[in-house]
């Protein structure tokens, strides 16, 4: 059924598609539907481009979602490929690149995290998010950052591997705090093995560090029990020789490793690397729950909610998910799911994944399973249950957010429902490091990917002038770069500002001067700044009003205000910290980029520079006695 509201523009979209159909080849490829301002609306793949694009001309058979897409289409682009598999890979790449609103896509694709052992004489143990790019060994992916932090902390306690950055490591002349709290063996100075020490002592230290690196790799490869067994034997040997101090150190190592095993509470026995997915749907929403195993150990779980899944089969949804999920990471040997492996679309996705691995020079076989019995089925049922519970929580969150928006719409007597709210707050200390923050709330709750930060740039603003700062932020938001792409930064239905009549007047002045017709609401805490006693101002109610009679609306607006304040103050603190570090080094006369780098390499941090003596400065190559005196005097006079 064609929706009457889109009929006028539907004909234009159909004419655009028909104009392209006449010249299209009957070959596999990828097509893009493009709307206003060259916005990519949809990316699709086809075994036969001509037949696939022709199907869009039969608009009466299309669901409402595709009718809207056709009505917005003003041009199309095509790429012919040599095979359908190549078209699948190109489609996934373009979806990730353009984020088209009518494609199935992950709401959050920044979930890959790894433990990294760097390639260096004394390797560094650290975490890295995203696609691996540095040299060294990677272990993962972990889905939970907390899980990575837990594992790294346990490994540091057990094997005392350094975690500092290379620049910090090279500049150390004495052990840092990590050494003193027994989480690092201080390879930066080879504690107890100075250059004057015998050569065999240095070799002993290096062998011990290399052995610890080997044990870290064994643990991360799932051989924790083997490592524990070896440590237990050494501990007993030291105990029999009455070397109780060394035995106690090994005991602590074993204890730390035990905490890693206990943290992995759901393990997959007798299995290679495996990712287990369960797809469930509820109330028009789709969730894919993932459990991730490496060497039989649970590396974390995550719920994925996908956009634009209405009128699309589970097989199509799962195929799109697989290609996007493994865009930036290597698939495991086994993919286990509750979606049938006999489905042709899933088979094509697996072929595409293998093709991508082959292009990257990796020869790896991927097996797809839908277990019917045994341990894997039991875990899959648990994954499926988690997916359904995640959907129920998501629906409750959406329901609560929708009720709050409807309630606020009624209170403010709006004729159209509120679907998107932007809240603004400023932060500064006596005018220094002034910033503005914008948060967004909608039908899904807080939409953090749309949050924005503003550095106050105008030189004409008097330090501490909150009204002028708010004017700059609002003008840049609604007339600057954010206003140029409505799809990425849609206009809100309501703007909320933390402040009273003064902020309201400043905001109205900007809105009227730039013909911005968006309702404003200001929240003032009052003289005593008591939460629950706020006064609200709008253009229609300049005298202000309270919401003591409607607690749910009051609490909703308080949460919005508090989130905006949290976001702004966090950004302000970050900026202030950076400026403090910058002021110590960048303001020193006679110290340019090269000498600043030399200072950081020597002392490790800017704060260590501040704590150094004049003699310490003189010990650095390229810094004369007079310059050292000048640096010391400047720092301590500032």
C-alpha positions as CSV (number, residue, x, y, z in Angstrom):
1,X,0.0,0.0,0.0
2,X,1.3,3.4,-1.0
3,X,1.3,6.0,1.8
4,X,-0.5,9.2,0.7
5,X,2.0,11.5,2.3
6,X,4.8,10.3,0.0
7,X,2.9,10.1,-3.2
8,X,4.0,13.5,-4.6
9,X,7.7,12.7,-4.4
10,X,7.4,9.0,-5.2
11,X,6.9,9.6,-8.9
12,X,10.1,11.6,-9.1
13,X,12.0,8.7,-7.4
14,X,10.5,6.2,-9.8
15,X,11.4,8.3,-12.8
16,X,15.0,8.5,-11.5
17,X,15.2,4.7,-11.2
18,X,13.6,4.0,-14.6
19,X,16.1,6.3,-16.3
20,X,18.9,4.1,-15.0
21,X,17.2,0.7,-15.6
22,X,17.4,1.2,-19.4
23,X,21.2,1.2,-19.4
24,X,22.0,-1.3,-16.7
25,X,23.8,-4.6,-17.5
26,X,22.6,-8.0,-16.4
27,X,25.7,-8.6,-14.3
28,X,26.5,-8.8,-10.6
29,X,27.3,-5.5,-8.8
30,X,26.5,-2.9,-6.2
31,X,24.1,0.0,-6.5
32,X,23.7,3.2,-4.4
33,X,20.6,5.2,-4.0
34,X,21.5,8.8,-3.3
35,X,19.3,11.6,-1.9
36,X,19.6,15.3,-1.3
37,X,23.0,16.8,-0.6
38,X,24.6,13.6,-2.0
39,X,23.5,11.6,1.0
40,X,23.8,7.8,0.4
41,X,20.3,6.4,1.3
42,X,20.9,2.8,0.6
43,X,23.6,0.4,-0.6
44,X,22.5,-2.9,-2.2
45,X,24.1,-5.8,-4.0
46,X,22.7,-7.9,-6.8
47,X,23.5,-11.0,-8.9
48,X,21.7,-9.2,-11.7
49,X,21.8,-5.4,-11.5
50,X,19.1,-4.8,-14.1
51,X,16.6,-7.2,-12.6
52,X,17.2,-6.0,-9.0
53,X,16.9,-2.3,-9.7
54,X,13.8,-3.0,-11.9
55,X,12.1,-4.5,-8.9
56,X,12.0,-1.1,-7.2
57,X,9.8,0.3,-10.0
58,X,6.9,-1.9,-8.7
59,X,6.3,0.5,-5.8
60,X,2.8,-0.9,-5.0
61,X,4.5,-4.1,-3.8
62,X,7.1,-2.4,-1.7
63,X,6.9,-2.0,2.1
64,X,6.5,1.5,3.5
65,X,10.2,1.8,4.4
66,X,11.2,1.3,0.7
67,X,8.5,3.6,-0.5
68,X,10.1,6.4,1.6
69,X,13.5,5.5,0.3
70,X,12.4,5.6,-3.4
71,X,10.7,9.0,-2.8
72,X,13.9,10.5,-1.5
73,X,16.1,9.1,-4.3
74,X,17.3,11.7,-6.8
75,X,20.2,9.8,-8.4
76,X,21.9,6.4,-8.4
77,X,25.5,5.0,-8.7
78,X,26.6,1.5,-9.8
79,X,29.7,-0.7,-9.6
80,X,29.8,-3.9,-11.7
81,X,31.7,-6.8,-10.0
82,X,33.0,-10.1,-11.3
83,X,31.0,-12.2,-8.9
84,X,28.2,-12.0,-6.3
85,X,30.7,-12.7,-3.5
86,X,32.7,-9.6,-4.6
87,X,29.5,-7.7,-4.6
88,X,28.8,-8.8,-1.0
89,X,32.2,-7.6,0.2
90,X,31.9,-4.3,-1.5
91,X,28.4,-3.8,-0.1
92,X,29.6,-4.3,3.4
93,X,32.5,-1.9,2.9
94,X,30.3,0.8,1.5
95,X,27.7,0.4,4.3
96,X,30.5,0.9,6.9
97,X,31.8,3.9,5.0
98,X,28.5,5.8,4.3
99,X,26.2,4.6,7.1
100,X,23.1,4.7,4.9
101,X,19.9,5.2,6.9
102,X,17.9,2.5,5.0
103,X,20.4,-0.4,5.4
104,X,20.6,-2.9,8.1
105,X,23.5,-1.7,10.3
106,X,25.0,-2.1,13.7
107,X,24.2,0.7,16.2
108,X,27.7,0.4,17.7
109,X,30.6,-1.1,15.8
110,X,33.4,-0.1,18.1
111,X,33.5,-3.2,20.2
112,X,36.8,-4.9,19.3
113,X,39.5,-4.8,21.9
114,X,42.7,-6.8,22.1
115,X,45.6,-7.5,24.5
116,X,48.8,-6.5,22.8
117,X,52.4,-7.7,23.4
118,X,54.6,-5.3,21.5
119,X,57.6,-6.2,19.4
120,X,60.6,-4.9,21.4
121,X,63.6,-6.1,23.5
122,X,61.3,-5.7,26.6
123,X,57.8,-6.2,25.2
124,X,55.0,-4.0,26.6
125,X,51.7,-5.4,27.7
126,X,48.7,-3.2,26.9
127,X,45.2,-3.0,25.5
128,X,44.2,-1.8,22.1
129,X,40.8,-1.0,20.7
130,X,40.0,-1.4,17.0
131,X,41.8,-3.1,14.2
132,X,45.3,-4.3,15.2
133,X,48.0,-2.1,13.5
134,X,51.2,-2.2,15.6
135,X,53.8,-5.0,15.4
136,X,53.6,-7.7,18.0
137,X,51.3,-10.4,19.2
138,X,47.5,-9.8,19.6
139,X,45.1,-11.8,21.8
140,X,41.4,-11.5,21.6
141,X,39.1,-10.0,20.6
142,X,37.7,-9.1,24.0
143,X,34.3,-7.5,24.0
144,X,34.4,-6.2,27.6
145,X,37.0,-3.5,28.4
146,X,36.6,-4.4,32.1
147,X,37.5,-8.0,31.2
148,X,40.7,-6.8,29.5
149,X,41.6,-4.6,32.5
150,X,41.1,-7.5,34.8
151,X,43.3,-9.9,32.8
152,X,46.1,-7.3,32.3
153,X,46.1,-6.5,36.0
154,X,46.4,-10.2,36.9
155,X,49.2,-10.7,34.4
156,X,51.1,-7.6,35.7
157,X,50.9,-9.0,39.2
158,X,52.0,-12.4,38.1
159,X,54.8,-11.6,35.7
160,X,55.7,-7.9,36.2
161,X,55.7,-7.0,32.5
162,X,56.0,-3.3,31.7
163,X,52.8,-1.4,30.6
164,X,54.3,2.0,30.0
165,X,54.5,3.7,26.6
166,X,57.8,3.4,24.7
167,X,58.5,7.2,25.0
168,X,58.0,7.0,28.8
169,X,60.1,3.8,29.0
170,X,63.1,5.3,27.2
171,X,63.2,8.4,29.4
172,X,63.2,6.6,32.8
173,X,66.2,7.0,35.1
174,X,64.6,5.5,38.2
175,X,61.8,3.0,38.8
176,X,58.2,4.3,38.5
177,X,55.3,3.6,40.8
178,X,54.4,0.3,39.0
179,X,57.7,-1.2,40.2
180,X,57.1,-0.1,43.8
181,X,53.6,-1.7,43.9
182,X,55.1,-4.9,42.4
183,X,53.4,-4.7,39.0
184,X,56.6,-4.2,36.9
185,X,60.2,-5.5,37.2
186,X,61.6,-2.1,36.0
187,X,63.3,-3.2,32.8
188,X,63.8,0.5,32.0
189,X,66.8,0.5,34.3
190,X,67.2,-3.3,34.9
191,X,66.8,-2.8,38.6
192,X,69.7,-4.3,40.5
193,X,71.6,-5.0,37.2
194,X,73.3,-1.7,36.3
195,X,75.8,-1.4,33.5
196,X,78.6,-1.8,35.9
197,X,77.2,-5.2,37.0
198,X,78.6,-8.5,35.7
199,X,77.5,-9.5,32.2
200,X,76.0,-12.7,33.4
201,X,73.7,-10.8,35.8
202,X,72.3,-8.8,32.9
203,X,71.8,-12.1,30.9
204,X,70.0,-13.6,33.9
205,X,67.6,-10.7,34.1
206,X,66.9,-10.8,30.4
207,X,66.2,-14.6,30.5
208,X,63.8,-14.1,33.4
209,X,61.9,-11.4,31.5
210,X,61.8,-13.5,28.4
211,X,60.5,-16.4,30.4
212,X,57.7,-14.2,31.9
213,X,56.8,-13.0,28.3
214,X,56.6,-16.7,27.3
215,X,54.3,-17.5,30.2
216,X,52.1,-14.5,29.4
217,X,51.6,-15.8,25.9
218,X,50.8,-19.3,27.3
219,X,48.2,-17.9,29.6
220,X,46.6,-15.8,26.8
221,X,46.6,-18.9,24.6
222,X,44.5,-20.7,27.1
223,X,47.2,-22.7,28.8
224,X,46.8,-21.1,32.3
225,X,46.6,-24.5,34.1
226,X,49.9,-25.6,32.6
227,X,51.6,-22.4,33.7
228,X,50.1,-22.7,37.2
229,X,51.4,-26.3,37.4
230,X,54.9,-25.2,36.4
231,X,54.8,-22.4,39.0
232,X,53.6,-24.8,41.7
233,X,56.5,-27.1,41.1
234,X,59.0,-24.2,41.4
235,X,57.2,-23.0,44.5
236,X,57.6,-26.4,46.2
237,X,61.2,-26.6,45.2
238,X,62.0,-23.2,46.8
239,X,60.0,-24.2,49.8
240,X,62.1,-27.4,50.3
241,X,65.3,-25.3,50.0
242,X,63.8,-23.0,52.6
243,X,63.8,-20.1,50.2
244,X,60.5,-18.9,51.5
245,X,60.6,-15.4,50.0
246,X,60.9,-16.7,46.5
247,X,58.2,-19.3,47.2
248,X,55.9,-16.6,48.5
249,X,56.3,-14.6,45.2
250,X,55.4,-17.7,43.2
251,X,52.4,-18.2,45.5
252,X,51.2,-14.7,44.7
253,X,51.6,-15.4,41.0
254,X,49.5,-18.6,41.2
255,X,46.8,-16.7,43.1
256,X,46.7,-13.9,40.5
257,X,46.4,-16.5,37.7
258,X,43.5,-18.2,39.5
259,X,41.6,-15.0,39.5
260,X,41.8,-15.0,35.6
261,X,40.3,-18.5,35.5
262,X,37.5,-17.7,38.0
263,X,36.6,-14.5,35.9
264,X,35.9,-16.7,32.9
265,X,32.7,-18.1,34.3
266,X,31.2,-19.8,31.2
267,X,33.8,-21.9,29.4
268,X,33.5,-24.0,26.2
269,X,35.4,-27.2,26.7
270,X,37.4,-29.0,24.0
271,X,36.9,-26.4,21.4
272,X,39.0,-24.1,19.2
273,X,38.2,-20.4,18.9
274,X,34.4,-19.8,18.5
275,X,31.9,-17.0,18.4
276,X,28.3,-18.0,19.3
277,X,25.4,-15.8,18.1
278,X,21.7,-16.0,18.8
279,X,19.2,-13.8,16.9
280,X,15.9,-13.0,18.5
281,X,13.2,-10.4,17.7
282,X,10.5,-8.8,19.9
283,X,8.2,-5.9,19.2
284,X,9.8,-5.1,15.8
285,X,13.3,-4.9,17.4
286,X,16.1,-7.4,16.6
287,X,18.9,-8.3,18.9
288,X,21.9,-10.5,18.1
289,X,23.6,-11.7,21.3
290,X,27.2,-12.8,21.0
291,X,29.4,-15.0,23.3
292,X,33.1,-15.0,22.4
293,X,35.5,-17.8,23.1
294,X,39.2,-18.2,22.5
295,X,40.9,-21.4,23.4
296,X,37.7,-22.5,25.2
297,X,37.7,-19.5,27.5
298,X,35.0,-16.9,27.6
299,X,36.3,-13.5,26.3
300,X,33.1,-11.6,26.9
301,X,29.6,-11.1,25.7
302,X,27.7,-8.3,24.0
303,X,24.2,-7.5,22.7
304,X,24.0,-6.0,19.2
305,X,20.9,-4.1,18.2
306,X,20.4,-3.5,14.4
307,X,18.7,-0.7,12.6
308,X,16.2,-1.0,9.7
309,X,15.3,-4.6,10.1
310,X,11.6,-4.4,9.5
311,X,10.2,-6.5,6.6
312,X,13.6,-8.3,6.3
313,X,14.1,-12.0,6.9
314,X,16.3,-13.3,9.8
315,X,18.7,-14.8,7.3
316,X,19.2,-11.4,5.5
317,X,19.7,-9.7,8.8
318,X,22.2,-12.3,10.0
319,X,24.1,-12.2,6.7
320,X,24.4,-8.4,6.9
321,X,25.5,-8.7,10.6
322,X,28.3,-11.2,9.9
323,X,29.8,-9.1,7.1
324,X,29.8,-5.9,9.2
325,X,30.9,-7.6,12.4
326,X,34.0,-9.2,10.8
327,X,34.9,-6.1,8.8
328,X,37.8,-5.2,11.1
329,X,38.7,-8.5,12.8
330,X,39.6,-12.0,11.8
331,X,36.7,-14.5,12.2
332,X,37.4,-17.5,14.5
333,X,37.5,-21.1,13.3
334,X,33.9,-21.8,14.3
335,X,30.8,-19.6,14.1
336,X,27.9,-21.1,16.1
337,X,24.4,-19.7,15.6
338,X,20.7,-20.5,15.9
339,X,20.3,-19.4,12.2
340,X,20.2,-22.4,9.9
341,X,23.6,-23.2,8.2
342,X,21.8,-24.6,5.1
343,X,20.4,-21.2,4.2
344,X,22.0,-20.0,0.9
345,X,22.5,-16.4,2.2
346,X,24.5,-17.5,5.2
347,X,26.6,-19.8,3.0
348,X,27.3,-16.8,0.7
349,X,28.3,-14.7,3.8
350,X,30.8,-17.4,4.8
351,X,32.2,-17.6,1.3
352,X,32.6,-13.8,1.4
353,X,34.4,-14.0,4.8
354,X,36.8,-16.6,3.4
355,X,37.4,-14.4,0.3
356,X,38.2,-11.4,2.5
357,X,40.7,-13.5,4.6
358,X,42.3,-14.7,1.4
359,X,42.7,-11.2,0.1
360,X,44.5,-10.4,3.4
361,X,46.8,-13.3,2.9
362,X,45.3,-15.5,5.6
363,X,44.4,-19.1,4.9
364,X,41.9,-20.0,7.4
365,X,38.9,-22.4,7.3
366,X,35.6,-21.1,8.9
367,X,33.1,-23.7,10.0
368,X,29.4,-22.8,10.6
369,X,27.4,-24.8,13.2
370,X,23.8,-25.0,14.4
371,X,24.2,-27.6,17.2
372,X,21.3,-30.0,17.9
373,X,22.6,-31.5,21.1
374,X,25.4,-31.4,23.7
375,X,27.3,-28.6,25.4
376,X,27.3,-26.2,22.4
377,X,23.5,-26.4,22.3
378,X,23.3,-25.7,26.0
379,X,25.4,-22.6,25.6
380,X,23.5,-21.5,22.5
381,X,20.3,-21.7,24.5
382,X,21.8,-19.5,27.1
383,X,22.9,-17.0,24.5
384,X,19.4,-17.0,23.0
385,X,17.9,-16.4,26.5
386,X,20.3,-13.4,27.0
387,X,19.3,-12.0,23.6
388,X,15.6,-12.1,24.6
389,X,16.3,-10.5,28.0
390,X,18.3,-7.8,26.3
391,X,15.4,-7.1,24.0
392,X,13.0,-6.9,26.9
393,X,15.3,-4.4,28.7
394,X,15.7,-2.4,25.4
395,X,11.9,-2.2,25.0
396,X,11.4,-1.1,28.6
397,X,13.9,1.6,28.1
398,X,12.2,2.7,24.8
399,X,8.8,2.6,26.5
400,X,10.0,4.7,29.4
401,X,11.7,7.2,27.1
402,X,8.6,7.5,24.9
403,X,6.4,8.0,28.0
404,X,8.6,10.8,29.2
405,X,8.6,12.5,25.8
406,X,4.8,12.3,25.5
407,X,4.4,13.6,29.0
408,X,6.7,16.6,28.3
409,X,4.9,17.2,25.0
410,X,1.6,17.5,26.9
411,X,3.1,19.7,29.7
412,X,4.5,22.2,27.1
413,X,1.3,22.1,25.0
414,X,3.1,21.2,21.8
415,X,1.0,20.3,18.8
416,X,3.6,17.9,17.4
417,X,5.3,15.1,19.6
418,X,8.8,15.6,20.9
419,X,11.1,13.0,19.5
420,X,14.5,14.6,19.9
421,X,15.8,16.9,22.7
422,X,19.2,18.7,22.8
423,X,20.5,20.0,26.1
424,X,23.3,22.6,26.5
425,X,25.6,23.5,29.3
426,X,28.8,25.6,29.6
427,X,31.8,25.0,31.9
428,X,34.8,27.1,32.9
429,X,36.8,28.4,35.9
430,X,36.8,32.2,36.0
431,X,36.6,32.2,32.3
432,X,39.6,29.9,31.6
433,X,39.3,26.8,29.4
434,X,35.8,27.7,28.5
435,X,33.8,25.0,26.7
436,X,30.2,24.1,25.8
437,X,28.6,20.7,25.8
438,X,25.6,19.4,23.9
439,X,23.8,16.1,24.8
440,X,20.9,14.4,22.9
441,X,18.0,12.4,24.1
442,X,15.4,10.7,22.0
443,X,13.1,7.7,21.8
444,X,16.0,5.3,22.6
445,X,17.2,7.4,25.6
446,X,20.5,9.2,25.6
447,X,22.1,9.1,22.1
448,X,25.8,9.5,23.0
449,X,27.1,9.3,19.4
450,X,25.3,12.6,18.8
451,X,26.9,14.4,21.8
452,X,29.1,17.3,20.8
453,X,31.8,19.5,22.4
454,X,32.5,23.1,21.7
455,X,35.7,25.0,22.5
456,X,34.8,28.7,23.0
457,X,36.9,30.4,20.3
458,X,35.8,34.0,20.2
459,X,38.4,36.5,21.5
460,X,35.7,39.2,22.1
461,X,34.0,37.2,24.9
462,X,34.7,38.6,28.3
463,X,36.1,35.7,30.5
464,X,33.2,34.2,32.5
465,X,30.4,35.7,30.3
466,X,28.0,32.7,30.3
467,X,25.5,34.5,28.1
468,X,28.1,35.2,25.3
469,X,29.4,31.7,25.5
470,X,25.9,30.2,25.1
471,X,25.3,32.5,22.1
472,X,28.5,31.2,20.4
473,X,27.6,27.6,21.1
474,X,24.1,27.9,19.7
475,X,25.1,29.9,16.7
476,X,27.8,27.3,15.8
477,X,25.4,24.4,16.3
478,X,22.6,25.7,14.2
479,X,24.5,27.8,11.6
480,X,27.8,26.0,11.5
481,X,29.0,22.7,10.2
482,X,26.7,20.6,12.3
483,X,23.7,22.1,10.5
484,X,24.9,21.2,7.0
485,X,24.1,17.4,7.3
486,X,20.6,17.0,8.7
487,X,21.0,13.2,8.5
488,X,24.0,13.2,10.9
489,X,22.7,16.0,13.2
490,X,18.9,16.2,12.9
491,X,17.3,19.3,14.2
492,X,15.8,18.8,17.7
493,X,12.1,19.3,18.6
494,X,13.2,21.1,21.8
495,X,16.3,22.8,23.1
496,X,17.0,22.8,26.8
497,X,19.5,25.2,28.4
498,X,20.8,25.0,32.0
499,X,20.1,28.5,33.2
500,X,17.5,31.1,33.9
501,X,16.1,34.3,32.3
502,X,19.5,35.6,31.2
503,X,20.3,32.4,29.3
504,X,16.8,32.4,27.8
505,X,17.2,35.9,26.5
506,X,20.6,35.1,25.0
507,X,19.3,32.0,23.3
508,X,16.2,33.7,21.9
509,X,18.4,36.5,20.5
510,X,20.5,34.0,18.5
511,X,17.4,32.1,17.4
512,X,15.6,35.2,16.2
513,X,18.6,36.6,14.5
514,X,19.2,33.4,12.5
515,X,15.5,32.5,12.0
516,X,15.7,29.3,14.1
517,X,12.2,28.2,14.9
518,X,12.8,25.6,17.7
519,X,11.2,25.8,21.1
520,X,13.4,26.7,24.1
521,X,13.2,25.6,27.7
522,X,15.5,26.9,30.4
523,X,16.1,25.2,33.8
524,X,17.0,27.5,36.7
525,X,17.9,25.9,40.1
526,X,17.0,29.1,42.0
527,X,18.8,31.0,44.7
528,X,19.4,28.0,47.0
529,X,20.1,25.7,44.1
530,X,18.0,22.9,45.6
531,X,17.3,19.9,43.3
532,X,13.5,19.5,43.1
533,X,12.8,23.3,43.4
534,X,13.8,24.2,39.8
535,X,12.0,26.9,37.9
536,X,11.4,26.5,34.1
537,X,11.2,29.3,31.5
538,X,9.8,29.3,28.0
539,X,9.1,32.1,25.5
540,X,5.4,31.7,26.3
541,X,6.0,31.7,30.1
542,X,8.7,34.3,30.8
543,X,7.5,34.5,34.5
544,X,8.5,30.8,35.0
545,X,6.7,27.8,36.3
546,X,7.4,24.7,38.5
547,X,6.6,21.1,38.1
548,X,6.1,20.0,41.7
549,X,2.7,18.6,40.6
550,X,4.3,16.3,37.9
551,X,7.2,14.4,39.5
552,X,7.9,12.2,36.5
553,X,8.4,15.1,34.2
554,X,10.5,16.9,36.8
555,X,12.8,13.9,37.3
556,X,13.1,13.4,33.6
557,X,14.2,17.0,33.1
558,X,16.6,16.8,36.0
559,X,18.3,13.7,34.5
560,X,18.7,15.6,31.2
561,X,20.2,18.6,32.9
562,X,22.5,16.5,35.1
563,X,23.7,14.5,32.1
564,X,24.5,17.7,30.2
565,X,26.4,19.0,33.3
566,X,28.3,15.8,33.6
567,X,29.3,15.8,30.0
568,X,30.4,19.5,30.0
569,X,32.4,19.2,33.3
570,X,34.2,16.1,32.1
571,X,35.3,17.8,28.9
572,X,36.3,20.9,30.8
573,X,38.5,18.9,33.2
574,X,40.2,17.1,30.3
575,X,40.9,20.4,28.6
576,X,42.1,22.0,31.8
577,X,44.5,19.1,32.5
578,X,46.0,19.3,29.0
579,X,46.4,23.1,29.3
580,X,48.2,22.6,32.7
581,X,50.7,20.2,31.1
582,X,51.1,22.4,28.1
583,X,51.8,25.5,30.1
584,X,54.8,23.9,31.9
585,X,56.7,23.0,28.7
586,X,55.5,25.3,26.0
587,X,56.1,28.5,27.9
588,X,59.8,27.9,28.7
589,X,62.0,30.4,26.8
590,X,64.6,28.8,24.6
591,X,62.9,25.4,24.6
592,X,61.5,24.5,21.2
593,X,60.1,21.3,19.9
594,X,63.4,19.3,19.9
595,X,64.3,20.3,23.5
596,X,60.8,19.7,24.7
597,X,61.0,16.2,23.3
598,X,64.4,15.7,24.9
599,X,62.9,16.8,28.3
600,X,60.0,14.4,28.0
601,X,62.2,11.5,26.9
602,X,64.5,12.1,29.9
603,X,61.9,12.7,32.6
604,X,58.9,10.8,31.2
605,X,56.2,13.4,32.1
606,X,55.8,17.1,32.3
607,X,55.1,16.9,36.0
608,X,58.5,15.1,36.4
609,X,60.1,18.1,34.6
610,X,58.5,20.4,37.1
611,X,60.0,18.4,40.0
612,X,63.5,18.2,38.6
613,X,66.5,20.1,39.9
614,X,68.9,22.4,37.9
615,X,71.5,19.7,38.0
616,X,69.0,17.2,36.4
617,X,68.5,19.7,33.5
618,X,72.3,20.0,33.0
619,X,72.6,16.3,32.5
620,X,70.5,16.4,29.4
621,X,72.3,16.5,26.0
622,X,71.8,19.8,24.3
623,X,71.0,21.8,27.4
624,X,73.7,24.1,28.6
625,X,74.3,25.2,32.2
626,X,72.8,28.6,31.5
627,X,69.8,27.2,29.8
628,X,69.3,24.7,32.6
629,X,69.3,27.6,35.1
630,X,66.8,29.5,32.9
631,X,64.5,26.5,32.7
632,X,64.6,25.9,36.4
633,X,64.0,29.6,37.2
634,X,61.1,29.9,34.8
635,X,59.3,26.8,36.1
636,X,59.6,27.7,39.8
637,X,58.7,31.4,39.2
638,X,55.5,30.5,37.3
